[in-house]
Amino acid sequence: MGVVTDEPLDPFAGDPDDPAAELARFDPGDTDSSAAALSADEREEVLSDLVELDVFRALLEPRGTRGLVVDCEDCAEPHYFGWDLLMANLRSILEVGRTRVHEPAYAPDPTRYVSWEYARGYADGVIEASENAET
């Protein structure tokens, strides 16, 4: 039995006539064999992000938040990421040094997504309120 992954299958995998094969010459660093290994500091940062994301999800998902919104510097547009995709992207960075190719959210409701900074502030507030209630 083969390996099961979360990422979509490449319909042209192994096809010598892959129409995207020509694109490799424009981005030679975008091949599976050249994934850059993370430094120890980068790895720690991604692991820390995974822990934070798990806390954010535990606190915000029950309140109807579907994930996080990130302002893209390249296109100046907001990108909406669901919790599962965020986790998968961070795990992919740990495993292969980059995020996987993914489809953008279809017609996301912007009111159901928050920024990383908002999520961090919300989590900090919940933790502080909990600590104050205990004293």
KAVEN-V615059 format. One record per helix or strand of 2 or more residues. SS is the DSSP state (h for helix, s for strand). FROM is the first residue (numbers start at 0). TO is the last residue. Records with the same first field share a line. If there is no record, write none. Layout:
SS: FROM-TO + FROM-TO
This chain:
h: 20-24 + 31-33 + 39-62 + 82-95 + 109-111 + 115-133
s: 66-70 + 77-81 + 112-113
